[in-house]
Amino acid sequence: MNGRRSIATRRGERGLTLAELIVTVAILTILMSAALPLVRFQVKRQKERELRYDLWMMRDAIDKYKDAADRGAFQTKVDSQNYPPDMETLVNGVDVQGKKLKFLRKIPMDPMTGQTEWGMRSMQDDPDSDSWGGQSVFDVYSKSQGTALDGTKYSTW
């Protein structure tokens, strides 16, 4: 009886032939090659979202610093037009009546360059300048030379 059962089981077993295996691998390769550009697109889109958020956050901190300085909460340099002298000032904060007033928790990492180094402009710089005059920080931008999904340069955001 054991002999009959093992013969019946063997006839019922089925494996993949070499042709079926090749077809399966070919189909999987085609699907993966189609999915790879979509994954790259999603990764790039997520980095662009992070860049937009980081720029918004830093620019908001610059604006809050200027608003506080305009209200007279603390003294600034005369030629700064009440903008922060550098990004570290936004993180380290300024003394206001014995308390530290901070505007930014940390300088974020640029998702496009992988660095915490950002391009800066002061009020005295040209709007499209890529060098910082050093008087104050009026604006920040990415130092990436890459192109966004919408065709614009990240450095112009």
Phi and psi in radians as a Rosetta constraint file:
Dihedral C 1 N 2 CA 2 C 2 CIRCULARHARMONIC -1.069 0.35
Dihedral N 2 CA 2 C 2 N 3 CIRCULARHARMONIC -0.629 0.35
Dihedral C 2 N 3 CA 3 C 3 CIRCULARHARMONIC -1.133 0.35
Dihedral N 3 CA 3 C 3 N 4 CIRCULARHARMONIC -0.708 0.35
Dihedral C 3 N 4 CA 4 C 4 CIRCULARHARMONIC -1.191 0.35
Dihedral N 4 CA 4 C 4 N 5 CIRCULARHARMONIC -0.698 0.35
Dihedral C 4 N 5 CA 5 C 5 CIRCULARHARMONIC -1.124 0.35
Dihedral N 5 CA 5 C 5 N 6 CIRCULARHARMONIC -0.752 0.35
Dihedral C 5 N 6 CA 6 C 6 CIRCULARHARMONIC -1.191 0.35
Dihedral N 6 CA 6 C 6 N 7 CIRCULARHARMONIC -0.587 0.35
Dihedral C 6 N 7 CA 7 C 7 CIRCULARHARMONIC -1.216 0.35
Dihedral N 7 CA 7 C 7 N 8 CIRCULARHARMONIC -0.701 0.35
Dihedral C 7 N 8 CA 8 C 8 CIRCULARHARMONIC -1.162 0.35
Dihedral N 8 CA 8 C 8 N 9 CIRCULARHARMONIC -0.688 0.35
Dihedral C 8 N 9 CA 9 C 9 CIRCULARHARMONIC -1.153 0.35
Dihedral N 9 CA 9 C 9 N 10 CIRCULARHARMONIC -0.709 0.35
Dihedral C 9 N 10 CA 10 C 10 CIRCULARHARMONIC -1.125 0.35
Dihedral N 10 CA 10 C 10 N 11 CIRCULARHARMONIC -0.658 0.35
Dihedral C 10 N 11 CA 11 C 11 CIRCULARHARMONIC -1.170 0.35
Dihedral N 11 CA 11 C 11 N 12 CIRCULARHARMONIC -0.582 0.35
Dihedral C 11 N 12 CA 12 C 12 CIRCULARHARMONIC -1.360 0.35
Dihedral N 12 CA 12 C 12 N 13 CIRCULARHARMONIC -0.390 0.35
Dihedral C 12 N 13 CA 13 C 13 CIRCULARHARMONIC -1.236 0.35
Dihedral N 13 CA 13 C 13 N 14 CIRCULARHARMONIC 2.560 0.35
Dihedral C 13 N 14 CA 14 C 14 CIRCULARHARMONIC -2.498 0.35
Dihedral N 14 CA 14 C 14 N 15 CIRCULARHARMONIC 2.395 0.35
Dihedral C 14 N 15 CA 15 C 15 CIRCULARHARMONIC -2.080 0.35
Dihedral N 15 CA 15 C 15 N 16 CIRCULARHARMONIC 3.090 0.35
Dihedral C 15 N 16 CA 16 C 16 CIRCULARHARMONIC -1.509 0.35
Dihedral N 16 CA 16 C 16 N 17 CIRCULARHARMONIC 2.389 0.35
Dihedral C 16 N 17 CA 17 C 17 CIRCULARHARMONIC -1.435 0.35
Dihedral N 17 CA 17 C 17 N 18 CIRCULARHARMONIC 2.919 0.35
Dihedral C 17 N 18 CA 18 C 18 CIRCULARHARMONIC -1.077 0.35
Dihedral N 18 CA 18 C 18 N 19 CIRCULARHARMONIC -0.679 0.35
Dihedral C 18 N 19 CA 19 C 19 CIRCULARHARMONIC -1.118 0.35
Dihedral N 19 CA 19 C 19 N 20 CIRCULARHARMONIC -0.746 0.35
Dihedral C 19 N 20 CA 20 C 20 CIRCULARHARMONIC -1.125 0.35
Dihedral N 20 CA 20 C 20 N 21 CIRCULARHARMONIC -0.698 0.35
Dihedral C 20 N 21 CA 21 C 21 CIRCULARHARMONIC -1.118 0.35
Dihedral N 21 CA 21 C 21 N 22 CIRCULARHARMONIC -0.742 0.35
Dihedral C 21 N 22 CA 22 C 22 CIRCULARHARMONIC -1.121 0.35
Dihedral N 22 CA 22 C 22 N 23 CIRCULARHARMONIC -0.757 0.35
Dihedral C 22 N 23 CA 23 C 23 CIRCULARHARMONIC -1.100 0.35
Dihedral N 23 CA 23 C 23 N 24 CIRCULARHARMONIC -0.744 0.35
Dihedral C 23 N 24 CA 24 C 24 CIRCULARHARMONIC -1.079 0.35
Dihedral N 24 CA 24 C 24 N 25 CIRCULARHARMONIC -0.811 0.35
Dihedral C 24 N 25 CA 25 C 25 CIRCULARHARMONIC -1.108 0.35
Dihedral N 25 CA 25 C 25 N 26 CIRCULARHARMONIC -0.697 0.35
Dihedral C 25 N 26 CA 26 C 26 CIRCULARHARMONIC -1.111 0.35
Dihedral N 26 CA 26 C 26 N 27 CIRCULARHARMONIC -0.749 0.35
Dihedral C 26 N 27 CA 27 C 27 CIRCULARHARMONIC -1.126 0.35
Dihedral N 27 CA 27 C 27 N 28 CIRCULARHARMONIC -0.772 0.35
Dihedral C 27 N 28 CA 28 C 28 CIRCULARHARMONIC -1.089 0.35
Dihedral N 28 CA 28 C 28 N 29 CIRCULARHARMONIC -0.667 0.35
Dihedral C 28 N 29 CA 29 C 29 CIRCULARHARMONIC -1.120 0.35
Dihedral N 29 CA 29 C 29 N 30 CIRCULARHARMONIC -0.750 0.35
Dihedral C 29 N 30 CA 30 C 30 CIRCULARHARMONIC -1.105 0.35
Dihedral N 30 CA 30 C 30 N 31 CIRCULARHARMONIC -0.777 0.35
Dihedral C 30 N 31 CA 31 C 31 CIRCULARHARMONIC -1.105 0.35
Dihedral N 31 CA 31 C 31 N 32 CIRCULARHARMONIC -0.727 0.35
Dihedral C 31 N 32 CA 32 C 32 CIRCULARHARMONIC -1.164 0.35
Dihedral N 32 CA 32 C 32 N 33 CIRCULARHARMONIC -0.684 0.35
Dihedral C 32 N 33 CA 33 C 33 CIRCULARHARMONIC -1.182 0.35
Dihedral N 33 CA 33 C 33 N 34 CIRCULARHARMONIC -0.476 0.35
Dihedral C 33 N 34 CA 34 C 34 CIRCULARHARMONIC -1.373 0.35
Dihedral N 34 CA 34 C 34 N 35 CIRCULARHARMONIC -0.576 0.35
Dihedral C 34 N 35 CA 35 C 35 CIRCULARHARMONIC -1.381 0.35
Dihedral N 35 CA 35 C 35 N 36 CIRCULARHARMONIC -0.497 0.35
Dihedral C 35 N 36 CA 36 C 36 CIRCULARHARMONIC -1.029 0.35
Dihedral N 36 CA 36 C 36 N 37 CIRCULARHARMONIC -0.813 0.35
Dihedral C 36 N 37 CA 37 C 37 CIRCULARHARMONIC -1.073 0.35
Dihedral N 37 CA 37 C 37 N 38 CIRCULARHARMONIC -0.604 0.35
Dihedral C 37 N 38 CA 38 C 38 CIRCULARHARMONIC -1.148 0.35
Dihedral N 38 CA 38 C 38 N 39 CIRCULARHARMONIC -0.693 0.35
Dihedral C 38 N 39 CA 39 C 39 CIRCULARHARMONIC -1.141 0.35
Dihedral N 39 CA 39 C 39 N 40 CIRCULARHARMONIC -0.774 0.35
Dihedral C 39 N 40 CA 40 C 40 CIRCULARHARMONIC -1.066 0.35
Dihedral N 40 CA 40 C 40 N 41 CIRCULARHARMONIC -0.729 0.35
Dihedral C 40 N 41 CA 41 C 41 CIRCULARHARMONIC -1.053 0.35
Dihedral N 41 CA 41 C 41 N 42 CIRCULARHARMONIC -0.801 0.35
Dihedral C 41 N 42 CA 42 C 42 CIRCULARHARMONIC -1.115 0.35
Dihedral N 42 CA 42 C 42 N 43 CIRCULARHARMONIC -0.717 0.35
Dihedral C 42 N 43 CA 43 C 43 CIRCULARHARMONIC -1.109 0.35
Dihedral N 43 CA 43 C 43 N 44 CIRCULARHARMONIC -0.773 0.35
Dihedral C 43 N 44 CA 44 C 44 CIRCULARHARMONIC -1.130 0.35
Dihedral N 44 CA 44 C 44 N 45 CIRCULARHARMONIC -0.719 0.35
Dihedral C 44 N 45 CA 45 C 45 CIRCULARHARMONIC -1.107 0.35
Dihedral N 45 CA 45 C 45 N 46 CIRCULARHARMONIC -0.698 0.35
Dihedral C 45 N 46 CA 46 C 46 CIRCULARHARMONIC -1.137 0.35
Dihedral N 46 CA 46 C 46 N 47 CIRCULARHARMONIC -0.709 0.35
Dihedral C 46 N 47 CA 47 C 47 CIRCULARHARMONIC -1.112 0.35
Dihedral N 47 CA 47 C 47 N 48 CIRCULARHARMONIC -0.661 0.35
Dihedral C 47 N 48 CA 48 C 48 CIRCULARHARMONIC -1.142 0.35
Dihedral N 48 CA 48 C 48 N 49 CIRCULARHARMONIC -0.687 0.35
Dihedral C 48 N 49 CA 49 C 49 CIRCULARHARMONIC -1.065 0.35
Dihedral N 49 CA 49 C 49 N 50 CIRCULARHARMONIC -0.772 0.35
Dihedral C 49 N 50 CA 50 C 50 CIRCULARHARMONIC -1.083 0.35
Dihedral N 50 CA 50 C 50 N 51 CIRCULARHARMONIC -0.742 0.35
Dihedral C 50 N 51 CA 51 C 51 CIRCULARHARMONIC -1.081 0.35
Dihedral N 51 CA 51 C 51 N 52 CIRCULARHARMONIC -0.810 0.35
Dihedral C 51 N 52 CA 52 C 52 CIRCULARHARMONIC -1.035 0.35
Dihedral N 52 CA 52 C 52 N 53 CIRCULARHARMONIC -0.764 0.35
Dihedral C 52 N 53 CA 53 C 53 CIRCULARHARMONIC -1.134 0.35
Dihedral N 53 CA 53 C 53 N 54 CIRCULARHARMONIC -0.790 0.35
Dihedral C 53 N 54 CA 54 C 54 CIRCULARHARMONIC -1.087 0.35
Dihedral N 54 CA 54 C 54 N 55 CIRCULARHARMONIC -0.747 0.35
Dihedral C 54 N 55 CA 55 C 55 CIRCULARHARMONIC -1.111 0.35
Dihedral N 55 CA 55 C 55 N 56 CIRCULARHARMONIC -0.758 0.35
Dihedral C 55 N 56 CA 56 C 56 CIRCULARHARMONIC -1.052 0.35
Dihedral N 56 CA 56 C 56 N 57 CIRCULARHARMONIC -0.791 0.35
Dihedral C 56 N 57 CA 57 C 57 CIRCULARHARMONIC -1.085 0.35
Dihedral N 57 CA 57 C 57 N 58 CIRCULARHARMONIC -0.780 0.35
Dihedral C 57 N 58 CA 58 C 58 CIRCULARHARMONIC -1.201 0.35
Dihedral N 58 CA 58 C 58 N 59 CIRCULARHARMONIC -0.719 0.35
Dihedral C 58 N 59 CA 59 C 59 CIRCULARHARMONIC -1.160 0.35
Dihedral N 59 CA 59 C 59 N 60 CIRCULARHARMONIC -0.617 0.35
Dihedral C 59 N 60 CA 60 C 60 CIRCULARHARMONIC -1.125 0.35
Dihedral N 60 CA 60 C 60 N 61 CIRCULARHARMONIC -0.720 0.35
Dihedral C 60 N 61 CA 61 C 61 CIRCULARHARMONIC -1.115 0.35
Dihedral N 61 CA 61 C 61 N 62 CIRCULARHARMONIC -0.708 0.35
Dihedral C 61 N 62 CA 62 C 62 CIRCULARHARMONIC -1.075 0.35
Dihedral N 62 CA 62 C 62 N 63 CIRCULARHARMONIC -0.769 0.35
Dihedral C 62 N 63 CA 63 C 63 CIRCULARHARMONIC -1.128 0.35
Dihedral N 63 CA 63 C 63 N 64 CIRCULARHARMONIC -0.701 0.35
Dihedral C 63 N 64 CA 64 C 64 CIRCULARHARMONIC -1.150 0.35
Dihedral N 64 CA 64 C 64 N 65 CIRCULARHARMONIC -0.669 0.35
Dihedral C 64 N 65 CA 65 C 65 CIRCULARHARMONIC -1.067 0.35
Dihedral N 65 CA 65 C 65 N 66 CIRCULARHARMONIC -0.841 0.35
Dihedral C 65 N 66 CA 66 C 66 CIRCULARHARMONIC -1.089 0.35
Dihedral N 66 CA 66 C 66 N 67 CIRCULARHARMONIC -0.746 0.35
Dihedral C 66 N 67 CA 67 C 67 CIRCULARHARMONIC -1.048 0.35
Dihedral N 67 CA 67 C 67 N 68 CIRCULARHARMONIC -0.774 0.35
Dihedral C 67 N 68 CA 68 C 68 CIRCULARHARMONIC -1.138 0.35
Dihedral N 68 CA 68 C 68 N 69 CIRCULARHARMONIC -0.702 0.35
Dihedral C 68 N 69 CA 69 C 69 CIRCULARHARMONIC -1.183 0.35
Dihedral N 69 CA 69 C 69 N 70 CIRCULARHARMONIC -0.692 0.35
Dihedral C 69 N 70 CA 70 C 70 CIRCULARHARMONIC -1.102 0.35
Dihedral N 70 CA 70 C 70 N 71 CIRCULARHARMONIC -0.575 0.35
Dihedral C 70 N 71 CA 71 C 71 CIRCULARHARMONIC -1.368 0.35
Dihedral N 71 CA 71 C 71 N 72 CIRCULARHARMONIC -0.100 0.35
Dihedral C 71 N 72 CA 72 C 72 CIRCULARHARMONIC 1.477 0.35
Dihedral N 72 CA 72 C 72 N 73 CIRCULARHARMONIC 0.369 0.35
Dihedral C 72 N 73 CA 73 C 73 CIRCULARHARMONIC -1.172 0.35
Dihedral N 73 CA 73 C 73 N 74 CIRCULARHARMONIC -0.481 0.35
Dihedral C 73 N 74 CA 74 C 74 CIRCULARHARMONIC -2.740 0.35
Dihedral N 74 CA 74 C 74 N 75 CIRCULARHARMONIC 2.874 0.35
Dihedral C 74 N 75 CA 75 C 75 CIRCULARHARMONIC -1.548 0.35
Dihedral N 75 CA 75 C 75 N 76 CIRCULARHARMONIC 2.529 0.35
Dihedral C 75 N 76 CA 76 C 76 CIRCULARHARMONIC -2.245 0.35
Dihedral N 76 CA 76 C 76 N 77 CIRCULARHARMONIC 2.961 0.35
Dihedral C 76 N 77 CA 77 C 77 CIRCULARHARMONIC -1.147 0.35
Dihedral N 77 CA 77 C 77 N 78 CIRCULARHARMONIC 2.619 0.35
Dihedral C 77 N 78 CA 78 C 78 CIRCULARHARMONIC -1.101 0.35
Dihedral N 78 CA 78 C 78 N 79 CIRCULARHARMONIC -0.767 0.35
Dihedral C 78 N 79 CA 79 C 79 CIRCULARHARMONIC -1.455 0.35
Dihedral N 79 CA 79 C 79 N 80 CIRCULARHARMONIC 0.051 0.35
Dihedral C 79 N 80 CA 80 C 80 CIRCULARHARMONIC -1.470 0.35
Dihedral N 80 CA 80 C 80 N 81 CIRCULARHARMONIC -0.256 0.35
Dihedral C 80 N 81 CA 81 C 81 CIRCULARHARMONIC 0.967 0.35
Dihedral N 81 CA 81 C 81 N 82 CIRCULARHARMONIC 0.593 0.35
Dihedral C 81 N 82 CA 82 C 82 CIRCULARHARMONIC 1.187 0.35
Dihedral N 82 CA 82 C 82 N 83 CIRCULARHARMONIC 0.336 0.35
Dihedral C 82 N 83 CA 83 C 83 CIRCULARHARMONIC -1.622 0.35
Dihedral N 83 CA 83 C 83 N 84 CIRCULARHARMONIC 2.724 0.35
Dihedral C 83 N 84 CA 84 C 84 CIRCULARHARMONIC -1.147 0.35
Dihedral N 84 CA 84 C 84 N 85 CIRCULARHARMONIC 2.569 0.35
Dihedral C 84 N 85 CA 85 C 85 CIRCULARHARMONIC -1.212 0.35
Dihedral N 85 CA 85 C 85 N 86 CIRCULARHARMONIC -0.497 0.35
Dihedral C 85 N 86 CA 86 C 86 CIRCULARHARMONIC -2.842 0.35
Dihedral N 86 CA 86 C 86 N 87 CIRCULARHARMONIC 3.034 0.35
Dihedral C 86 N 87 CA 87 C 87 CIRCULARHARMONIC -1.234 0.35
Dihedral N 87 CA 87 C 87 N 88 CIRCULARHARMONIC -0.546 0.35
Dihedral C 87 N 88 CA 88 C 88 CIRCULARHARMONIC -1.106 0.35
Dihedral N 88 CA 88 C 88 N 89 CIRCULARHARMONIC -0.536 0.35
Dihedral C 88 N 89 CA 89 C 89 CIRCULARHARMONIC -1.094 0.35
Dihedral N 89 CA 89 C 89 N 90 CIRCULARHARMONIC -0.613 0.35
Dihedral C 89 N 90 CA 90 C 90 CIRCULARHARMONIC -1.169 0.35
Dihedral N 90 CA 90 C 90 N 91 CIRCULARHARMONIC -0.571 0.35
Dihedral C 90 N 91 CA 91 C 91 CIRCULARHARMONIC -1.434 0.35
Dihedral N 91 CA 91 C 91 N 92 CIRCULARHARMONIC -0.827 0.35
Dihedral C 91 N 92 CA 92 C 92 CIRCULARHARMONIC -1.269 0.35
Dihedral N 92 CA 92 C 92 N 93 CIRCULARHARMONIC -0.492 0.35
Dihedral C 92 N 93 CA 93 C 93 CIRCULARHARMONIC 1.504 0.35
Dihedral N 93 CA 93 C 93 N 94 CIRCULARHARMONIC 3.077 0.35
Dihedral C 93 N 94 CA 94 C 94 CIRCULARHARMONIC -2.259 0.35
Dihedral N 94 CA 94 C 94 N 95 CIRCULARHARMONIC 2.667 0.35
Dihedral C 94 N 95 CA 95 C 95 CIRCULARHARMONIC -1.406 0.35
Dihedral N 95 CA 95 C 95 N 96 CIRCULARHARMONIC 2.205 0.35
Dihedral C 95 N 96 CA 96 C 96 CIRCULARHARMONIC -2.248 0.35
Dihedral N 96 CA 96 C 96 N 97 CIRCULARHARMONIC 1.871 0.35
Dihedral C 96 N 97 CA 97 C 97 CIRCULARHARMONIC 0.888 0.35
Dihedral N 97 CA 97 C 97 N 98 CIRCULARHARMONIC 0.829 0.35
Dihedral C 97 N 98 CA 98 C 98 CIRCULARHARMONIC 1.424 0.35
Dihedral N 98 CA 98 C 98 N 99 CIRCULARHARMONIC 0.004 0.35
Dihedral C 98 N 99 CA 99 C 99 CIRCULARHARMONIC -2.053 0.35
Dihedral N 99 CA 99 C 99 N 100 CIRCULARHARMONIC 2.591 0.35
Dihedral C 99 N 100 CA 100 C 100 CIRCULARHARMONIC -1.483 0.35
Dihedral N 100 CA 100 C 100 N 101 CIRCULARHARMONIC 2.157 0.35
Dihedral C 100 N 101 CA 101 C 101 CIRCULARHARMONIC -1.848 0.35
Dihedral N 101 CA 101 C 101 N 102 CIRCULARHARMONIC 1.931 0.35
Dihedral C 101 N 102 CA 102 C 102 CIRCULARHARMONIC -1.849 0.35
Dihedral N 102 CA 102 C 102 N 103 CIRCULARHARMONIC 2.587 0.35
Dihedral C 102 N 103 CA 103 C 103 CIRCULARHARMONIC -2.016 0.35
Dihedral N 103 CA 103 C 103 N 104 CIRCULARHARMONIC -0.293 0.35
Dihedral C 103 N 104 CA 104 C 104 CIRCULARHARMONIC -2.578 0.35
Dihedral N 104 CA 104 C 104 N 105 CIRCULARHARMONIC 2.335 0.35
Dihedral C 104 N 105 CA 105 C 105 CIRCULARHARMONIC -1.207 0.35
Dihedral N 105 CA 105 C 105 N 106 CIRCULARHARMONIC -0.776 0.35
Dihedral C 105 N 106 CA 106 C 106 CIRCULARHARMONIC -2.771 0.35
Dihedral N 106 CA 106 C 106 N 107 CIRCULARHARMONIC 2.807 0.35
Dihedral C 106 N 107 CA 107 C 107 CIRCULARHARMONIC -1.393 0.35
Dihedral N 107 CA 107 C 107 N 108 CIRCULARHARMONIC 2.078 0.35
Dihedral C 107 N 108 CA 108 C 108 CIRCULARHARMONIC -1.244 0.35
Dihedral N 108 CA 108 C 108 N 109 CIRCULARHARMONIC 2.798 0.35
Dihedral C 108 N 109 CA 109 C 109 CIRCULARHARMONIC -1.460 0.35
Dihedral N 109 CA 109 C 109 N 110 CIRCULARHARMONIC 2.335 0.35
Dihedral C 109 N 110 CA 110 C 110 CIRCULARHARMONIC -1.193 0.35
Dihedral N 110 CA 110 C 110 N 111 CIRCULARHARMONIC 2.040 0.35
Dihedral C 110 N 111 CA 111 C 111 CIRCULARHARMONIC -1.145 0.35
Dihedral N 111 CA 111 C 111 N 112 CIRCULARHARMONIC -0.340 0.35
Dihedral C 111 N 112 CA 112 C 112 CIRCULARHARMONIC -1.501 0.35
Dihedral N 112 CA 112 C 112 N 113 CIRCULARHARMONIC -0.565 0.35
Dihedral C 112 N 113 CA 113 C 113 CIRCULARHARMONIC -1.829 0.35
Dihedral N 113 CA 113 C 113 N 114 CIRCULARHARMONIC -0.341 0.35
Dihedral C 113 N 114 CA 114 C 114 CIRCULARHARMONIC 1.325 0.35
Dihedral N 114 CA 114 C 114 N 115 CIRCULARHARMONIC 0.237 0.35
Dihedral C 114 N 115 CA 115 C 115 CIRCULARHARMONIC -2.064 0.35
Dihedral N 115 CA 115 C 115 N 116 CIRCULARHARMONIC 2.774 0.35
Dihedral C 115 N 116 CA 116 C 116 CIRCULARHARMONIC -1.627 0.35
Dihedral N 116 CA 116 C 116 N 117 CIRCULARHARMONIC 0.194 0.35
Dihedral C 116 N 117 CA 117 C 117 CIRCULARHARMONIC -1.598 0.35
Dihedral N 117 CA 117 C 117 N 118 CIRCULARHARMONIC 2.158 0.35
Dihedral C 117 N 118 CA 118 C 118 CIRCULARHARMONIC -2.058 0.35
Dihedral N 118 CA 118 C 118 N 119 CIRCULARHARMONIC 2.676 0.35
Dihedral C 118 N 119 CA 119 C 119 CIRCULARHARMONIC -1.339 0.35
Dihedral N 119 CA 119 C 119 N 120 CIRCULARHARMONIC 2.503 0.35
Dihedral C 119 N 120 CA 120 C 120 CIRCULARHARMONIC -2.277 0.35
Dihedral N 120 CA 120 C 120 N 121 CIRCULARHARMONIC 2.669 0.35
Dihedral C 120 N 121 CA 121 C 121 CIRCULARHARMONIC -2.307 0.35
Dihedral N 121 CA 121 C 121 N 122 CIRCULARHARMONIC 2.536 0.35
Dihedral C 121 N 122 CA 122 C 122 CIRCULARHARMONIC -1.830 0.35
Dihedral N 122 CA 122 C 122 N 123 CIRCULARHARMONIC 3.022 0.35
Dihedral C 122 N 123 CA 123 C 123 CIRCULARHARMONIC -1.050 0.35
Dihedral N 123 CA 123 C 123 N 124 CIRCULARHARMONIC -0.535 0.35
Dihedral C 123 N 124 CA 124 C 124 CIRCULARHARMONIC -1.365 0.35
Dihedral N 124 CA 124 C 124 N 125 CIRCULARHARMONIC -0.282 0.35
Dihedral C 124 N 125 CA 125 C 125 CIRCULARHARMONIC -1.382 0.35
Dihedral N 125 CA 125 C 125 N 126 CIRCULARHARMONIC 2.703 0.35
Dihedral C 125 N 126 CA 126 C 126 CIRCULARHARMONIC -1.160 0.35
Dihedral N 126 CA 126 C 126 N 127 CIRCULARHARMONIC 2.610 0.35
Dihedral C 126 N 127 CA 127 C 127 CIRCULARHARMONIC -1.016 0.35
Dihedral N 127 CA 127 C 127 N 128 CIRCULARHARMONIC -0.517 0.35
Dihedral C 127 N 128 CA 128 C 128 CIRCULARHARMONIC -1.849 0.35
Dihedral N 128 CA 128 C 128 N 129 CIRCULARHARMONIC 0.266 0.35
Dihedral C 128 N 129 CA 129 C 129 CIRCULARHARMONIC -1.164 0.35
Dihedral N 129 CA 129 C 129 N 130 CIRCULARHARMONIC 2.513 0.35
Dihedral C 129 N 130 CA 130 C 130 CIRCULARHARMONIC -1.941 0.35
Dihedral N 130 CA 130 C 130 N 131 CIRCULARHARMONIC 0.260 0.35
Dihedral C 130 N 131 CA 131 C 131 CIRCULARHARMONIC -2.211 0.35
Dihedral N 131 CA 131 C 131 N 132 CIRCULARHARMONIC 2.526 0.35
Dihedral C 131 N 132 CA 132 C 132 CIRCULARHARMONIC -1.693 0.35
Dihedral N 132 CA 132 C 132 N 133 CIRCULARHARMONIC 2.232 0.35
Dihedral C 132 N 133 CA 133 C 133 CIRCULARHARMONIC -1.225 0.35
Dihedral N 133 CA 133 C 133 N 134 CIRCULARHARMONIC -0.423 0.35
Dihedral C 133 N 134 CA 134 C 134 CIRCULARHARMONIC 1.594 0.35
Dihedral N 134 CA 134 C 134 N 135 CIRCULARHARMONIC -0.046 0.35
Dihedral C 134 N 135 CA 135 C 135 CIRCULARHARMONIC -1.235 0.35
Dihedral N 135 CA 135 C 135 N 136 CIRCULARHARMONIC -0.765 0.35
Dihedral C 135 N 136 CA 136 C 136 CIRCULARHARMONIC -2.907 0.35
Dihedral N 136 CA 136 C 136 N 137 CIRCULARHARMONIC 3.002 0.35
Dihedral C 136 N 137 CA 137 C 137 CIRCULARHARMONIC -1.863 0.35
Dihedral N 137 CA 137 C 137 N 138 CIRCULARHARMONIC 1.878 0.35
Dihedral C 137 N 138 CA 138 C 138 CIRCULARHARMONIC -1.660 0.35
Dihedral N 138 CA 138 C 138 N 139 CIRCULARHARMONIC -0.597 0.35
Dihedral C 138 N 139 CA 139 C 139 CIRCULARHARMONIC -2.633 0.35
Dihedral N 139 CA 139 C 139 N 140 CIRCULARHARMONIC 2.756 0.35
Dihedral C 139 N 140 CA 140 C 140 CIRCULARHARMONIC -2.237 0.35
Dihedral N 140 CA 140 C 140 N 141 CIRCULARHARMONIC 2.702 0.35
Dihedral C 140 N 141 CA 141 C 141 CIRCULARHARMONIC -2.684 0.35
Dihedral N 141 CA 141 C 141 N 142 CIRCULARHARMONIC 2.840 0.35
Dihedral C 141 N 142 CA 142 C 142 CIRCULARHARMONIC -1.325 0.35
Dihedral N 142 CA 142 C 142 N 143 CIRCULARHARMONIC 2.492 0.35
Dihedral C 142 N 143 CA 143 C 143 CIRCULARHARMONIC -1.537 0.35
Dihedral N 143 CA 143 C 143 N 144 CIRCULARHARMONIC 0.084 0.35
Dihedral C 143 N 144 CA 144 C 144 CIRCULARHARMONIC -1.203 0.35
Dihedral N 144 CA 144 C 144 N 145 CIRCULARHARMONIC 2.428 0.35
Dihedral C 144 N 145 CA 145 C 145 CIRCULARHARMONIC -1.665 0.35
Dihedral N 145 CA 145 C 145 N 146 CIRCULARHARMONIC 0.110 0.35
Dihedral C 145 N 146 CA 146 C 146 CIRCULARHARMONIC -1.246 0.35
Dihedral N 146 CA 146 C 146 N 147 CIRCULARHARMONIC 2.919 0.35
Dihedral C 146 N 147 CA 147 C 147 CIRCULARHARMONIC -1.947 0.35
Dihedral N 147 CA 147 C 147 N 148 CIRCULARHARMONIC 2.376 0.35
Dihedral C 147 N 148 CA 148 C 148 CIRCULARHARMONIC -1.345 0.35
Dihedral N 148 CA 148 C 148 N 149 CIRCULARHARMONIC 2.980 0.35
Dihedral C 148 N 149 CA 149 C 149 CIRCULARHARMONIC -1.086 0.35
Dihedral N 149 CA 149 C 149 N 150 CIRCULARHARMONIC -0.477 0.35
Dihedral C 149 N 150 CA 150 C 150 CIRCULARHARMONIC -1.522 0.35
Dihedral N 150 CA 150 C 150 N 151 CIRCULARHARMONIC 0.055 0.35
Dihedral C 150 N 151 CA 151 C 151 CIRCULARHARMONIC 1.619 0.35
Dihedral N 151 CA 151 C 151 N 152 CIRCULARHARMONIC -0.104 0.35
Dihedral C 151 N 152 CA 152 C 152 CIRCULARHARMONIC -1.530 0.35
Dihedral N 152 CA 152 C 152 N 153 CIRCULARHARMONIC 2.810 0.35
Dihedral C 152 N 153 CA 153 C 153 CIRCULARHARMONIC -1.457 0.35
Dihedral N 153 CA 153 C 153 N 154 CIRCULARHARMONIC 2.448 0.35
Dihedral C 153 N 154 CA 154 C 154 CIRCULARHARMONIC -1.074 0.35
Dihedral N 154 CA 154 C 154 N 155 CIRCULARHARMONIC -0.537 0.35
Dihedral C 154 N 155 CA 155 C 155 CIRCULARHARMONIC -1.210 0.35
Dihedral N 155 CA 155 C 155 N 156 CIRCULARHARMONIC -0.210 0.35
Dihedral C 155 N 156 CA 156 C 156 CIRCULARHARMONIC -1.708 0.35
Dihedral N 156 CA 156 C 156 N 157 CIRCULARHARMONIC -0.013 0.35
